[in-house]
Amino acid sequence: MSGLFSSKAPAPPPIPPVPPPAPIKDPSTVVEDDVRADLKRRKGRTSTIATSGSGLTTEAEVSKTSLLGSK
């Protein structure tokens, strides 16, 4: 039985070299200007908030009316 396990495994093939990464092209200024214009045009969450983080800063107008409509 020792004859089955006594042989050594063959050596793996050498690892091929890694190719260099492709150069990144700079975007044209026209594309950058379009992206900036789109970002300015977008409405985000902050533009839709009507109050600050602490809530309303003014007191609410509360008046109690009677059933007949007089104040």
Phi, psi and omega in degrees: 000336181289344179290335180286326187255000185277340181282147180273152178286146178292152180291140179290156179292155181294150181283130180291151180293148181280129179290150180293150180294150180291142180293142180270126180276141176288134177291151181288160182292334179295318180293318179298319179295321178296319180295316179297319179295321178295319180294324178291326183283335184292144174260124180256187181295322183291332180281346181261351180280125183268342181237169178277181179294336180270001178094199180289144181260349179256157178283145179283143178277112181241121175228141182260118179258152178275177180291336182273352177097358178273153184270000000 
